[in-house]
Amino acid sequence: MLTHGLLRRKRLLTERQEALLEELRAVLQRLHQTLERFGSDVITADWQALKDTISHLDELFLLVIVGEFNSGKSSFINALLGESIQPEGVTPTTDRITLLRHGDERDEIVHEQYVMERTHPAEVLRQLTIVDTPGTNAVIRRHEELTKGFIPRSDLVLFTTSADRPFTESERAFLELIREWGKKIVIVLNKVDILETEAEVAQVVEFVAQNARELLGTAPDIFPVSARMAIRSRKAENESVHDELWHASNFDTVERYVVDTLDEETRIRLKLLSPLGVAERLTHTYLAAVEQRLGVLQDDFSTLDNIEQQLTVFRDDLTNDVQYHLTEIDSILRDLEDRGVRFFDDNLRVARIPQLMQGDKLRMAFEKEVVGDLEHQIDRRIQMLVDWSIDKNLRLWQNITDYIGKRRVPQHGESIIGQVGGAFDYNRAALIDSVGQVANRIVTTYDRERESQELVESVHSSLAATAIAEVGALGLGAVLVALLTTTALDITGVLFATVVAAGGFFILPAKRRQAKQQLREKVTEMREQIRSSVLRQFERETDESLTRIREAISPYTRFVRSKREQLATLQRDLSDLDVDLERLRAEVEG
């Protein structure tokens, strides 16, 4: 019987215990502040567990009774308190969390829809609060959720299982949950009176012990009892009947555990270890989430690096191809220069003076033999360069669109993000999808002809700005033809004046050399201006194209960089918390 008076003893916390409690309180507050930075990714139940743990620090020792609805939880509590306080039955009778606290009189207070407080003058309740919970296998799902939600607040979990169906699957699953929160567990094997022999009791106890060791990794205390016989014993008026039933119930073992083992020192130690377990679970859970997300972001950084490499290759390829096409234009101009030299050698001779007097025919001959289809050759080569650039740009956008599209699919099969909260995953996926849509829209609306025409006009305008000519609506080839024709006009004009002048016959060779030199200079000037203008224009076009791509993916880039910085800070803070929690546990257990 609970009349030993041991539970009446009460002493203040020692200075060391008080210091540990305050340090633990500070660590829990740090954890709360750290988890706030996760925002909506923190699971509601985790928030509640942490808040309840912080608020429970200054409350009495909390003994939580859990088990299947028909395992005898209520009868065990009634036997422990020596009076029928909790309703018993073969169907679920507890539909809410019931807190049993000490009070001078019996009373009931409903705090919220699913939480009731009952007061009772039992001595055991002076030093601890007993919590009766709905069954872990309750048909009503809300009942089971209530029980799960209260586990983090417990300082000790007393798990009841029935001797007629010990360690069921639902009990196994619930014990795993309790283990995750780092709670100390004591197992009460109830209803052993249905077993016929001590050997059967020992067999069931061993079965429960073996399964508990495999599941929990430790061997919890197991008390085989008959709460029903203990209640009958307390009600018996005959002393011999009382003693016989009490001895048969084996209830004195669990009662001694509550009275003797759970003394003041043990309760304080368990009360400090309980919030430590909650803090450790939350710290480990969210630290793992941070590290997993950093792994995802590392893949994202690899994606961005790959895109940047593609942009570098694009620039290099475009530069090389521009050089190739400019070399081809150089070749066209060299051929033109060679034809011009031959033309002057053939026509600027004394024997050709009559023809030299006919300027129009000479110009026509110059255009036919020297200029030829220069206009077509130059424009075709420029158009080939423009078309290649446009196609290359389009392929680059397509490649980036495809590559970003692959990042929409989670790369990690086991994603702890889904367990912690999906805001990070959702925001990241939505952002990647948005960037992919922008890139895809650019690809699908890419007007190749318009882009080509604009680039050609840009090249022409660039050449005009270098003082080659006012291009207007003319093609580059037409501009060059006009320049060369002007050169021919200048040369024939000089020749005409030379022939008319006295002694002109003697300076024809010098004028021929002068004409060839002027042609070379003009072609060289055109070559340099074409090269510098085309290179400058395509470099500008390349820069603008790369800028558009970088701007299109910039939301993704900013997200990855900012999130990595945030997560790195969270990782450091959670790691520091983990170290402090490990140290506190060693001090509490030491």
C-alpha positions as CSV (number, residue, x, y, z in Angstrom):
1,M,0.0,0.0,0.0
2,L,1.2,3.5,-0.7
3,T,1.4,4.6,2.9
4,H,5.2,4.5,3.3
5,G,5.4,8.3,3.3
6,L,8.4,8.2,0.9
7,L,6.6,10.3,-1.6
8,R,5.9,13.0,1.0
9,R,9.6,13.9,1.0
10,K,10.4,16.9,-0.9
11,R,13.6,18.8,-1.2
12,L,14.7,21.7,-3.3
13,L,17.0,21.2,-6.3
14,T,20.7,21.3,-5.5
15,E,22.8,24.1,-6.9
16,R,24.2,21.7,-9.5
17,Q,20.7,20.5,-10.6
18,E,19.4,24.1,-10.7
19,A,22.4,25.1,-12.9
20,L,21.7,22.1,-15.2
21,L,18.0,23.0,-15.4
22,E,18.8,26.6,-16.3
23,E,21.4,25.6,-18.9
24,L,18.9,23.1,-20.4
25,R,16.2,25.8,-20.5
26,A,18.7,28.1,-22.4
27,V,19.5,25.3,-24.9
28,L,15.8,24.7,-25.5
29,Q,15.3,28.4,-26.2
30,R,18.2,28.4,-28.6
31,L,16.7,25.4,-30.4
32,H,13.4,27.2,-30.6
33,Q,15.0,30.2,-32.1
34,T,17.0,28.0,-34.6
35,L,13.9,26.1,-35.7
36,E,12.1,29.4,-36.2
37,R,14.5,30.0,-39.1
38,F,13.0,26.9,-40.8
39,G,9.7,28.7,-41.0
40,S,6.8,26.7,-42.3
41,D,9.1,23.7,-42.9
42,V,8.9,22.8,-39.2
43,I,6.2,20.1,-38.6
44,T,3.4,21.4,-36.4
45,A,3.8,18.4,-34.0
46,D,7.5,19.2,-33.6
47,W,6.7,22.8,-32.7
48,Q,4.1,21.7,-30.2
49,A,6.4,19.1,-28.7
50,L,9.2,21.7,-28.2
51,K,6.8,24.3,-26.7
52,D,5.2,21.7,-24.4
53,T,8.7,20.6,-23.3
54,I,9.8,24.1,-22.4
55,S,6.6,24.8,-20.5
56,H,6.8,21.5,-18.7
57,L,10.2,22.1,-17.3
58,D,8.8,23.6,-14.0
59,E,5.9,21.1,-13.7
60,L,5.8,17.9,-11.6
61,F,7.2,14.7,-12.8
62,L,5.0,13.4,-15.6
63,L,4.3,9.7,-15.7
64,V,2.4,8.8,-18.9
65,I,0.5,5.5,-19.2
66,V,0.2,4.2,-22.8
67,G,-0.9,1.0,-24.4
68,E,-3.7,-0.5,-26.5
69,F,-7.2,0.4,-25.4
70,N,-7.9,-3.0,-23.8
71,S,-4.5,-3.6,-22.2
72,G,-5.7,-2.5,-18.8
73,K,-4.3,1.0,-18.5
74,S,-7.3,2.4,-16.5
75,S,-7.4,-0.6,-14.2
76,F,-3.6,-0.3,-13.5
77,I,-4.1,3.4,-12.6
78,N,-7.0,2.6,-10.3
79,A,-4.9,-0.1,-8.7
80,L,-2.0,2.2,-8.2
81,L,-4.1,5.0,-6.7
82,G,-6.1,2.5,-4.6
83,E,-9.5,3.8,-5.8
84,S,-11.6,3.6,-8.9
85,I,-10.9,6.9,-10.6
86,Q,-10.7,6.0,-14.2
87,P,-13.6,4.2,-16.0
88,E,-12.9,0.7,-17.1
89,G,-14.5,-1.4,-19.9
90,V,-14.0,-3.8,-22.8
91,T,-14.6,-1.0,-25.3
92,P,-12.5,2.3,-25.5
93,T,-13.5,4.3,-22.4
94,T,-10.9,7.1,-22.6
95,D,-11.5,9.5,-25.4
96,R,-9.2,12.2,-24.2
97,I,-5.9,12.9,-22.4
98,T,-6.6,12.7,-18.7
99,L,-4.2,14.4,-16.3
100,L,-4.4,13.1,-12.7
101,R,-3.1,15.6,-10.3
102,H,-3.2,16.0,-6.5
103,G,-6.1,17.8,-5.0
104,D,-7.8,18.0,-1.6
105,E,-11.0,17.0,-3.3
106,R,-12.0,15.0,-6.3
107,D,-12.8,17.3,-9.2
108,E,-12.8,17.5,-13.0
109,I,-11.7,20.3,-15.2
110,V,-11.9,20.3,-19.0
111,H,-9.1,22.4,-20.3
112,E,-9.8,21.9,-24.0
113,Q,-11.8,19.5,-26.2
114,Y,-9.5,16.6,-25.7
115,V,-7.7,17.3,-22.4
116,M,-9.3,16.8,-19.0
117,E,-7.7,17.3,-15.5
118,R,-8.9,15.2,-12.6
119,T,-7.8,16.0,-9.0
120,H,-7.5,13.4,-6.3
121,P,-6.1,13.4,-2.8
122,A,-3.8,10.3,-3.4
123,E,-0.4,10.8,-1.9
124,V,1.4,9.6,-5.0
125,L,0.1,12.5,-6.9
126,R,1.9,15.0,-4.6
127,Q,5.1,14.3,-6.4
128,L,4.1,13.4,-9.9
129,T,1.3,13.7,-12.4
130,I,-0.2,10.6,-14.0
131,V,-1.4,10.9,-17.5
132,D,-4.0,8.4,-18.9
133,T,-4.1,8.2,-22.7
134,P,-6.5,6.8,-25.3
135,G,-5.5,3.4,-26.8
136,T,-2.6,3.3,-29.3
137,N,-4.8,1.1,-31.5
138,A,-8.0,3.1,-31.0
139,V,-10.6,2.8,-33.7
140,I,-11.0,6.6,-33.5
141,R,-7.9,7.9,-35.1
142,R,-8.0,11.2,-33.2
143,H,-7.5,9.2,-29.9
144,E,-4.3,7.7,-31.2
145,E,-3.0,11.1,-32.4
146,L,-3.7,12.5,-28.9
147,T,-1.6,9.8,-27.3
148,K,1.3,10.3,-29.8
149,G,1.2,14.1,-29.3
150,F,1.6,13.7,-25.5
151,I,4.6,11.4,-25.6
152,P,7.2,14.2,-25.9
153,R,6.1,15.8,-22.6
154,S,6.5,12.6,-20.6
155,D,9.3,12.1,-18.1
156,L,8.7,8.4,-17.9
157,V,6.5,6.2,-20.2
158,L,4.8,3.3,-18.5
159,F,3.8,1.0,-21.4
160,T,1.0,-1.5,-20.6
161,T,0.6,-4.6,-22.7
162,S,-1.8,-7.5,-22.1
163,A,-0.6,-11.0,-21.3
164,D,-3.2,-12.5,-23.7
165,R,-1.7,-10.6,-26.8
166,P,1.7,-9.2,-25.8
167,F,3.8,-7.0,-28.1
168,T,1.4,-6.6,-31.0
169,E,2.3,-4.8,-34.2
170,S,0.6,-1.6,-33.1
171,E,2.5,-1.7,-29.8
172,R,5.7,-2.3,-31.6
173,A,5.1,0.7,-33.8
174,F,4.2,2.9,-30.9
175,L,7.3,1.8,-28.9
176,E,9.4,2.9,-31.9
177,L,7.8,6.4,-31.7
178,I,8.6,6.5,-27.9
179,R,12.2,5.5,-28.6
180,E,12.6,8.2,-31.2
181,W,11.8,10.8,-28.5
182,G,14.4,9.3,-26.2
183,K,12.0,8.5,-23.4
184,K,12.7,6.0,-20.6
185,I,10.3,3.1,-20.9
186,V,9.0,0.8,-18.3
187,I,6.8,-2.1,-19.5
188,V,3.8,-3.4,-17.4
189,L,2.7,-6.8,-18.5
190,N,-0.9,-6.8,-17.3
191,K,-3.6,-9.5,-16.9
192,V,-1.1,-12.2,-16.0
193,D,-3.9,-13.8,-13.9
194,I,-5.2,-15.3,-17.1
195,L,-2.0,-17.4,-17.3
196,E,-2.2,-20.7,-15.5
197,T,1.4,-21.2,-14.3
198,E,4.5,-19.3,-13.3
199,A,6.2,-20.9,-16.3
200,E,3.7,-19.4,-18.7
201,V,4.2,-16.0,-17.1
202,A,8.0,-16.3,-17.4
203,Q,7.6,-17.4,-21.0
204,V,5.6,-14.3,-21.9
205,V,7.9,-12.0,-19.9
206,E,10.9,-13.4,-21.9
207,F,9.0,-13.0,-25.2
208,V,8.3,-9.3,-24.3
209,A,11.9,-8.7,-23.1
210,Q,13.4,-10.2,-26.2
211,N,11.3,-8.1,-28.5
212,A,11.8,-5.0,-26.5
213,R,15.6,-5.5,-26.6
214,E,15.6,-5.9,-30.4
215,L,13.4,-2.8,-30.8
216,L,14.8,-0.5,-28.2
217,G,18.4,-1.6,-28.1
218,T,18.1,-1.9,-24.3
219,A,16.4,-4.1,-21.8
220,P,13.6,-2.1,-20.1
221,D,12.2,-3.0,-16.7
222,I,9.2,-5.4,-17.1
223,F,6.6,-5.9,-14.4
224,P,4.1,-8.8,-14.8
225,V,1.1,-7.8,-12.7
226,S,-2.7,-8.3,-12.4
227,A,-4.2,-4.9,-11.9
228,R,-7.6,-6.6,-11.5
229,M,-6.5,-8.7,-8.5
230,A,-4.7,-5.7,-7.0
231,I,-8.0,-3.8,-7.1
232,R,-9.9,-6.7,-5.5
233,S,-7.2,-6.9,-2.8
234,R,-7.6,-3.2,-1.9
235,K,-11.3,-3.7,-1.7
236,A,-11.1,-6.9,0.4
237,E,-12.2,-6.5,4.0
238,N,-10.7,-9.8,5.1
239,E,-7.0,-9.4,5.8
240,S,-6.0,-12.9,4.7
241,V,-8.0,-12.5,1.4
242,H,-6.3,-9.1,1.0
243,D,-2.8,-10.5,1.5
244,E,-3.5,-13.5,-0.8
245,L,-4.8,-11.4,-3.6
246,W,-2.1,-8.7,-3.2
247,H,0.6,-11.3,-3.3
248,A,-1.0,-13.0,-6.4
249,S,-1.3,-9.7,-8.2
250,N,2.5,-9.1,-8.0
251,F,1.5,-5.4,-7.8
252,D,3.9,-4.7,-5.0
253,T,6.9,-4.8,-7.4
254,V,5.6,-2.0,-9.6
255,E,4.5,-0.1,-6.5
256,R,7.9,-0.3,-5.0
257,Y,9.4,0.9,-8.3
258,V,7.2,4.0,-8.2
259,V,7.9,4.6,-4.5
260,D,11.5,3.5,-4.0
261,T,13.1,3.6,-7.4
262,L,11.5,6.8,-8.5
263,D,12.8,8.7,-5.5
264,E,13.5,12.4,-5.6
265,E,17.0,12.1,-7.2
266,T,15.8,9.7,-9.9
267,R,12.7,11.8,-10.7
268,I,14.9,14.9,-11.1
269,R,17.4,13.0,-13.3
270,L,14.6,11.6,-15.5
271,K,12.9,15.0,-15.6
272,L,16.2,16.5,-17.0
273,L,16.7,13.7,-19.4
274,S,13.2,13.9,-20.8
275,P,13.6,17.3,-22.4
276,L,17.1,16.4,-23.4
277,G,15.6,13.5,-25.4
278,V,13.1,15.8,-27.1
279,A,15.8,18.4,-27.9
280,E,18.2,15.7,-29.2
281,R,15.5,14.2,-31.5
282,L,14.6,17.6,-33.0
283,T,18.2,18.6,-33.3
284,H,19.1,15.4,-35.1
285,T,16.0,15.5,-37.3
286,Y,16.5,19.0,-38.5
287,L,20.3,18.7,-38.7
288,A,19.8,15.8,-41.0
289,A,17.3,17.8,-43.0
290,V,19.8,20.7,-43.4
291,E,22.6,18.3,-44.5
292,Q,20.3,16.6,-47.0
293,R,19.2,20.0,-48.4
294,L,22.8,21.1,-48.6
295,G,23.4,18.0,-50.7
296,V,20.5,19.0,-53.0
297,L,21.9,22.5,-53.3
298,Q,25.3,21.1,-54.1
299,D,23.7,19.4,-57.0
300,D,22.1,22.7,-57.9
301,F,25.5,24.4,-57.8
302,S,26.8,21.6,-60.1
303,T,23.9,22.4,-62.4
304,L,24.8,26.1,-62.4
305,D,28.5,25.3,-63.0
306,N,27.5,23.1,-65.9
307,I,25.4,25.9,-67.4
308,E,28.3,28.3,-67.0
309,Q,30.6,25.8,-68.7
310,Q,28.1,25.6,-71.6
311,L,28.2,29.4,-71.8
312,T,32.0,29.4,-71.9
313,V,32.0,26.7,-74.6
314,F,29.4,28.7,-76.5
315,R,31.6,31.8,-76.4
316,D,34.7,29.9,-77.5
317,D,32.9,28.1,-80.3
318,L,31.3,31.4,-81.6
319,T,34.7,33.1,-81.5
320,N,36.4,30.3,-83.4
321,D,33.7,30.2,-86.0
322,V,33.7,34.0,-86.4
323,Q,37.4,33.7,-87.1
324,Y,36.8,30.9,-89.6
325,H,34.3,32.9,-91.5
326,L,36.5,36.0,-91.4
327,T,39.3,34.0,-92.8
328,E,37.0,33.0,-95.6
329,I,36.2,36.6,-96.2
330,D,39.9,37.4,-96.2
331,S,40.4,34.8,-98.9
332,I,37.6,36.4,-101.0
333,L,39.3,39.8,-100.7
334,R,42.7,38.3,-101.5
335,D,41.3,36.8,-104.7
336,L,39.7,40.2,-105.5
337,E,43.1,41.9,-104.9
338,D,44.8,39.4,-107.2
339,R,42.2,40.0,-109.9
340,G,42.6,43.8,-109.5
341,V,46.4,43.6,-109.8
342,R,46.1,41.5,-113.0
343,F,43.5,44.0,-114.3
344,F,45.8,46.9,-113.9
345,D,48.7,45.0,-115.4
346,D,46.6,44.1,-118.4
347,N,44.9,47.4,-118.9
348,L,47.3,50.2,-117.8
349,R,49.6,49.8,-120.7
350,V,50.6,52.2,-123.6
351,A,48.9,49.8,-126.0
352,R,45.6,50.2,-124.2
353,I,45.6,54.0,-124.2
354,P,42.5,54.2,-126.6
355,Q,40.6,52.0,-124.2
356,L,41.8,54.0,-121.2
357,M,40.2,57.0,-122.8
358,Q,36.8,55.3,-122.6
359,G,36.2,55.6,-118.8
360,D,32.7,54.0,-118.8
361,K,33.9,50.9,-120.6
362,L,36.9,50.6,-118.3
363,R,34.7,50.8,-115.2
364,M,32.4,48.2,-116.6
365,A,35.4,46.0,-117.3
366,F,36.7,46.6,-113.8
367,E,33.3,45.6,-112.3
368,K,33.1,42.5,-114.4
369,E,36.6,41.2,-114.1
370,V,37.6,42.4,-110.7
371,V,34.5,42.9,-108.6
372,G,32.5,40.1,-110.2
373,D,30.1,38.4,-107.8
374,L,31.9,39.9,-104.7
375,E,28.6,41.2,-103.4
376,H,27.0,37.8,-103.4
377,Q,30.1,36.1,-101.9
378,I,30.5,38.5,-99.1
379,D,26.8,38.6,-98.2
380,R,26.6,34.8,-98.4
381,R,29.5,34.4,-96.0
382,I,28.1,37.0,-93.6
383,Q,24.7,35.3,-93.7
384,M,26.3,31.9,-93.1
385,L,28.0,33.4,-90.0
386,V,24.8,34.9,-88.8
387,D,22.8,31.7,-89.4
388,W,25.4,29.7,-87.6
389,S,25.3,32.1,-84.6
390,I,21.5,32.1,-84.5
391,D,21.4,28.2,-84.6
392,K,24.1,28.0,-82.0
393,N,22.2,30.4,-79.7
394,L,19.0,28.4,-80.2
395,R,20.7,25.1,-79.4
396,L,22.2,26.7,-76.3
397,W,18.8,27.7,-75.0
398,Q,17.4,24.2,-75.8
399,N,20.2,22.5,-74.0
400,I,19.8,24.7,-70.9
401,T,16.0,24.2,-71.0
402,D,16.5,20.4,-71.1
403,Y,19.1,20.5,-68.4
404,I,17.1,22.6,-66.0
405,G,14.1,20.4,-66.7
406,K,16.0,17.4,-65.3
407,R,16.5,19.3,-62.0
408,R,12.7,19.4,-61.4
409,V,12.9,15.7,-60.6
410,P,14.2,15.0,-57.0
411,Q,17.6,13.5,-57.2
412,H,17.4,11.8,-53.8
413,G,15.1,8.8,-53.4
414,E,14.9,9.0,-49.6
415,S,14.1,12.7,-49.0
416,I,14.0,13.7,-45.4
417,I,12.5,17.0,-46.6
418,G,9.2,15.3,-47.0
419,Q,9.3,14.3,-43.3
420,V,10.4,17.7,-42.0
421,G,8.3,19.9,-44.2
422,G,7.9,20.6,-47.9
423,A,8.3,24.4,-48.2
424,F,11.9,24.3,-49.2
425,D,11.3,21.5,-51.7
426,Y,8.1,23.2,-53.0
427,N,9.8,26.6,-53.4
428,R,12.8,25.1,-55.1
429,A,10.8,23.0,-57.5
430,A,8.5,25.9,-58.3
431,L,11.5,28.1,-58.9
432,I,13.2,25.6,-61.2
433,D,9.9,25.0,-63.0
434,S,9.5,28.8,-63.5
435,V,13.0,29.2,-64.8
436,G,12.5,26.2,-67.1
437,Q,9.2,27.7,-68.4
438,V,11.0,31.0,-69.2
439,A,13.8,29.2,-71.1
440,N,11.2,27.0,-72.9
441,R,9.1,30.0,-73.8
442,I,12.2,31.7,-75.3
443,V,12.9,28.5,-77.3
444,T,9.4,28.0,-78.6
445,T,9.0,31.7,-79.5
446,Y,12.4,32.0,-81.1
447,D,11.9,33.8,-84.5
448,R,15.0,32.6,-86.4
449,E,14.4,34.8,-89.4
450,R,13.8,37.9,-87.3
451,E,16.9,37.3,-85.2
452,S,19.0,36.7,-88.3
453,Q,17.8,39.9,-89.9
454,E,18.4,41.9,-86.8
455,L,21.9,40.5,-86.5
456,V,22.7,41.2,-90.1
457,E,21.5,44.7,-89.8
458,S,23.6,45.1,-86.6
459,V,26.7,44.0,-88.5
460,H,25.9,46.4,-91.3
461,S,25.4,49.3,-88.9
462,S,28.6,48.4,-87.1
463,L,30.5,48.6,-90.4
464,A,28.8,51.9,-91.2
465,A,29.9,53.3,-87.9
466,T,33.6,52.5,-88.8
467,A,33.3,54.9,-91.8
468,I,33.4,52.2,-94.5
469,A,30.2,53.6,-95.9
470,E,26.6,54.6,-95.1
471,V,25.1,51.2,-95.5
472,G,21.4,52.0,-95.4
473,A,19.4,49.2,-97.0
474,L,22.4,47.8,-98.9
475,G,24.1,44.6,-98.1
476,L,27.7,44.4,-97.1
477,G,28.7,43.0,-100.5
478,A,26.9,45.9,-102.2
479,V,28.8,48.4,-100.0
480,L,32.2,46.8,-100.9
481,V,31.2,46.9,-104.6
482,A,30.4,50.6,-104.3
483,L,33.8,51.2,-102.6
484,L,35.7,49.4,-105.3
485,T,33.8,51.1,-108.1
486,T,34.7,54.4,-106.5
487,T,38.3,53.3,-106.5
488,A,38.0,52.5,-110.2
489,L,36.5,55.9,-110.8
490,D,39.4,57.6,-109.0
491,I,41.9,55.5,-110.9
492,T,40.4,56.1,-114.4
493,G,40.0,59.8,-113.7
494,V,43.7,60.1,-112.8
495,L,44.6,58.0,-115.9
496,F,42.5,60.1,-118.2
497,A,44.2,63.3,-116.9
498,T,47.6,61.6,-117.2
499,V,47.0,60.5,-120.8
500,V,45.8,63.9,-121.9
501,A,48.7,65.6,-120.3
502,A,51.9,65.9,-122.3
503,G,54.5,63.3,-121.4
504,G,51.8,61.1,-119.9
505,F,53.1,58.0,-121.7
506,F,56.3,58.1,-119.7
507,I,54.5,57.9,-116.3
508,L,52.1,55.1,-117.0
509,P,54.2,52.5,-115.2
510,A,54.3,54.7,-112.1
511,K,50.6,55.2,-112.2
512,R,50.0,51.5,-112.6
513,R,52.0,50.9,-109.5
514,Q,50.1,53.6,-107.8
515,A,46.8,52.1,-108.8
516,K,47.7,48.7,-107.6
517,Q,49.0,50.2,-104.3
518,Q,45.7,52.1,-103.9
519,L,43.8,48.9,-104.5
520,R,45.8,47.0,-102.0
521,E,45.4,49.7,-99.4
522,K,41.7,49.9,-100.0
523,V,41.3,46.1,-99.7
524,T,43.5,46.0,-96.6
525,E,41.4,48.8,-95.1
526,M,38.2,47.0,-95.9
527,R,39.6,43.7,-94.5
528,E,40.7,45.4,-91.2
529,Q,37.4,47.2,-90.8
530,I,35.3,44.2,-91.7
531,R,37.3,42.0,-89.2
532,S,37.2,44.5,-86.3
533,S,33.6,45.4,-86.9
534,V,32.3,41.8,-87.2
535,L,34.4,40.7,-84.2
536,R,33.1,43.6,-82.1
537,Q,29.5,43.1,-83.2
538,F,29.5,39.4,-82.6
539,E,31.2,39.8,-79.2
540,R,28.5,42.3,-78.2
541,E,25.8,39.9,-79.5
542,T,27.4,37.1,-77.6
543,D,27.6,39.1,-74.4
544,E,23.9,40.1,-74.7
545,S,22.9,36.5,-75.4
546,L,24.8,35.2,-72.3
547,T,23.4,38.1,-70.2
548,R,19.8,37.1,-71.2
549,I,20.5,33.5,-70.2
550,R,22.0,34.5,-66.9
551,E,19.1,36.8,-66.2
552,A,16.7,34.1,-67.0
553,I,18.2,31.7,-64.5
554,S,19.1,34.4,-62.0
555,P,16.2,33.6,-59.6
556,Y,17.4,30.0,-59.5
557,T,21.0,31.2,-58.9
558,R,20.0,33.6,-56.2
559,F,17.9,31.0,-54.5
560,V,20.7,28.4,-54.4
561,R,23.3,30.9,-53.1
562,S,21.1,32.4,-50.5
563,K,19.7,29.1,-49.3
564,R,23.2,27.6,-49.0
565,E,24.3,30.5,-46.9
566,Q,21.2,30.1,-44.7
567,L,21.6,26.4,-44.4
568,A,25.3,26.6,-43.6
569,T,24.4,28.9,-40.7
570,L,21.7,26.5,-39.5
571,Q,24.1,23.5,-39.8
572,R,26.6,25.3,-37.6
573,D,24.0,26.3,-35.0
574,L,22.4,22.9,-34.9
575,S,25.8,21.2,-34.6
576,D,26.7,23.5,-31.7
577,L,23.4,22.6,-30.1
578,D,24.1,18.9,-30.6
579,V,27.5,19.2,-28.8
580,D,25.9,21.1,-25.9
581,L,23.1,18.5,-25.6
582,E,25.6,15.7,-25.6
583,R,27.6,17.4,-22.8
584,L,24.4,18.1,-20.8
585,R,23.4,14.4,-21.1
586,A,26.8,13.3,-19.8
587,E,26.5,15.7,-16.8
588,V,22.9,14.6,-16.0
589,E,23.8,10.9,-16.2
590,G,27.1,11.3,-14.5
